[in-house]
Amino acid sequence: MQKTLNATAVAATIIGLALLFVLDCYAQPVQMRISSISQENIGKFVEVKAKVNWISEKEKSVFFELYDGNTLFAVKFNPTQEERVLLRRNSFLVVTGKIQKYGKTIEIVVDSVKPWNQTA
């Protein structure tokens, strides 16, 4: 009886974790303004529409600052050539990624970069 109960509990835990993983993979980003991003958003997948204030390119990463009235530090690891073309000073972008804390700074680790058509 105890072995059956333990096996059921382990199976339910594994299935639950697998479902959480699948749901996380298909989760839609939450659209946010930079001013709304805080410690409470760490770990969340978000979308931000903003202008690029400055940019620093390295071989395998791009560091930049987003501005929508407030600023947010961003990093894109292993950008594609298309993303490198989009990531330019004063360009307007739609950025999706995960909010993280690096040292004392809240940043977005960018998953995707798209142009922001402000007239649409």
C-alpha positions as CSV (number, residue, x, y, z in Angstrom):
1,M,0.0,0.0,0.0
2,Q,2.8,2.5,1.0
3,K,4.8,1.6,-2.2
4,T,1.7,2.3,-4.4
5,L,1.1,5.6,-2.7
6,N,4.8,6.6,-3.1
7,A,4.8,5.6,-6.7
8,T,1.6,7.5,-7.4
9,A,3.0,10.6,-5.7
10,V,6.2,10.5,-7.6
11,A,4.4,10.0,-10.9
12,A,2.0,12.9,-10.2
13,T,5.0,15.1,-9.4
14,I,6.8,14.3,-12.6
15,I,3.7,14.8,-14.7
16,G,3.0,18.1,-13.0
17,L,6.5,19.4,-13.6
18,A,6.4,18.3,-17.2
19,L,3.1,20.1,-17.7
20,L,4.5,23.3,-16.1
21,F,7.5,23.1,-18.4
22,V,5.3,22.7,-21.5
23,L,3.0,25.5,-20.4
24,D,6.0,27.8,-19.8
25,C,7.3,27.1,-23.3
26,Y,4.0,28.2,-24.9
27,A,3.4,31.1,-22.6
28,Q,2.7,34.5,-24.2
29,P,4.8,37.4,-23.0
30,V,3.1,40.0,-20.9
31,Q,3.1,43.5,-22.6
32,M,4.7,46.0,-20.2
33,R,6.0,49.5,-20.0
34,I,9.5,49.9,-18.5
35,S,8.1,51.9,-15.6
36,S,6.0,48.9,-14.6
37,I,8.9,46.5,-14.4
38,S,10.0,45.8,-10.8
39,Q,11.5,43.1,-8.5
40,E,8.1,41.4,-8.7
41,N,8.6,40.7,-12.4
42,I,11.9,38.8,-12.1
43,G,11.5,35.5,-13.9
44,K,8.6,36.7,-16.0
45,F,8.5,36.6,-19.8
46,V,7.6,40.1,-21.1
47,E,7.3,42.2,-24.2
48,V,8.5,45.8,-24.2
49,K,8.2,48.4,-27.0
50,A,10.9,51.0,-26.8
51,K,13.7,53.0,-28.4
52,V,17.3,52.0,-28.3
53,N,19.3,54.7,-26.4
54,W,22.8,53.2,-26.8
55,I,24.3,49.9,-27.8
56,S,27.6,48.0,-27.3
57,E,28.3,45.0,-29.5
58,K,30.6,42.1,-28.7
59,E,31.4,39.0,-30.6
60,K,28.6,36.8,-29.2
61,S,26.4,39.4,-27.4
62,V,24.8,42.8,-27.7
63,F,24.2,45.1,-24.7
64,F,21.8,48.0,-25.0
65,E,19.5,50.3,-23.2
66,L,15.8,50.6,-23.9
67,Y,13.9,53.8,-23.4
68,D,10.1,54.4,-23.3
69,G,10.2,57.4,-20.9
70,N,12.1,55.1,-18.5
71,T,15.2,53.0,-19.1
72,L,15.9,49.3,-19.0
73,F,19.2,47.5,-19.5
74,A,19.0,44.7,-22.1
75,V,21.3,41.9,-23.3
76,K,20.9,39.7,-26.4
77,F,23.1,36.6,-26.5
78,N,24.1,35.1,-29.8
79,P,22.1,37.6,-32.0
80,T,21.3,36.6,-35.6
81,Q,22.6,38.9,-38.4
82,E,19.0,40.2,-38.8
83,E,18.8,41.1,-35.1
84,R,22.2,42.8,-35.3
85,V,20.8,44.9,-38.2
86,L,17.7,45.9,-36.1
87,L,19.7,46.7,-33.0
88,R,20.8,50.2,-33.8
89,R,20.9,53.4,-31.8
90,N,17.5,55.3,-32.0
91,S,15.7,52.3,-33.6
92,F,12.2,51.5,-32.3
93,L,11.9,47.8,-31.3
94,V,9.5,45.3,-29.9
95,V,11.7,43.2,-27.5
96,T,10.6,40.0,-25.8
97,G,12.6,38.3,-23.0
98,K,12.9,37.3,-19.4
99,I,13.3,39.8,-16.6
100,Q,16.3,39.0,-14.5
101,K,18.4,40.7,-11.8
102,Y,22.1,41.1,-12.5
103,G,23.9,42.5,-9.4
104,K,21.7,45.3,-8.3
105,T,20.2,46.0,-11.7
106,I,17.0,44.7,-13.2
107,E,17.5,43.8,-16.9
108,I,15.8,41.9,-19.7
109,V,17.6,38.9,-21.3
110,V,16.3,39.2,-24.8
111,D,14.8,36.3,-26.6
112,S,13.6,38.1,-29.8
113,V,13.9,41.5,-31.4
114,K,11.4,42.9,-34.0
115,P,10.9,46.3,-35.6
116,W,8.2,48.4,-34.0
117,N,5.9,50.0,-36.5
118,Q,4.6,52.9,-34.5
119,T,1.9,53.8,-37.0
120,A,0.1,50.5,-36.7
